[in-house]
């Protein structure tokens, strides 16, 4: 058996912890699968994962505009089109939307 190659081990470990692709799941992961992603700090997308949520049916631009009319929410769009919400406002915005979605 050849001796272990520390460079190969380092490269393997690097790729395990720094994924170049985001895994797509087609159903919710089990608690164990979820924790494996968390432990490796790996992102994933659950396609259709929020399909049954009430917010998917009722939240649209008009609804959010009416609900959040009195809230100050600052956003910034990155060059790649991602939206960044100020962290100090994120919690209050989510809490307000959560409360209103339960009415």
C-alpha positions, 0 to 999 in steps of 0.5 A: 500500500502506498504511503498517504499523500498529504497533498492529495488529502488536503485537496480532497478536504478542500473540495469537500468543504468548499463546494463549487456547486450547490446541491439540489434536493427534490425533497426535504432532507432528513434531520441527519442529512441536514446536519451533514450539510450544516457540519460541512458548511455546504449550501443546498436548495430544496426545489419546491420545498416551500411550495405548501407555505401560505406565503407562496400563495399570498406574498407578492409585490402588492401584498408586501408593499401594503404590509410593509408600507410603514416599515423602513427596509433598506436593500442593496442589489449586488452586481450579480443581481443578489439582494442584500438586506441590512442585517439589523433590519432583517429580523424585524422585517421577517418578524413583521411578515411572519406575524401578518402571514398568520392572520 
